[in-house]
Amino acid sequence: MKNNVIYQSDACPINCVNDLLSRKWVFGIMKDLFAGKKHFNEFKEDKPELSNVVLSKTLKYLED
């Protein structure tokens, strides 16, 4: 287990997806990724209430 993410082959994929998408900001950040945003400030452009710390932690979570 790395950063509370389960990497077991027997983990239920539905629970894994639910855990991923239930985290605040993940869906919006993933939408931005698919739209082509790559840089930290690009993610912040339309989310002024998103703190730098939360954005950084969320991006690291998604990377893991």
N, C-alpha and C positions, 0 to 999 in steps of 0.2 A: 504494500500500500504506500503510495507516494502522495503527500499533500491531501489526504482523505479521499483519494481516487482509487477505486478498486480495479485492479488489472487481472482479475481471475477469469479464466476461460469459462467457468461455470456461472459467472455473474449474469443476472437477468438483463438482457439488453434494454428492455423497457424501463427498468429501474435506473439504469445508467443514463439513458436519455432524459428521463424525468429529473434526475439529480442535476444534470447539466443545464437543462432549460429552466429549472425552477430557481436558479441563482439569479439574483438581481443583476441587471445590465448585460447578461450573457447573450440574450436574444438580440438586443440592439447592436451589440458589438459584432456578433456573427453576421448580422445583416450588413453592417459596414464592411466587413471583410469580403463578403460576396460582391459588394459594390466596388471593390478595388482599393479600399483604403488600406494603407500599409504603415503609416507613420503615427506616432503617439498623438500629435496635435490634430491630425485628421479625425481621430476618434472623438476628440474633445469638442470639435467645431459645433456640432448641433446638440451637445449635451453639457451645457454650462454647469449644471448641478452635479455632474459626475466629478468626484475629486480625483486628483492625480494618484493618490494612494490606492483607491478602489479600482481605478482603471488599470494600474500596474499589476495589482494582485489578480484581477480578473484575466488579464492577458496572460499572465504566468500560469494560471489555472488552465486556461484553454490550451496553452502550449504543452503542458504536462499531459 
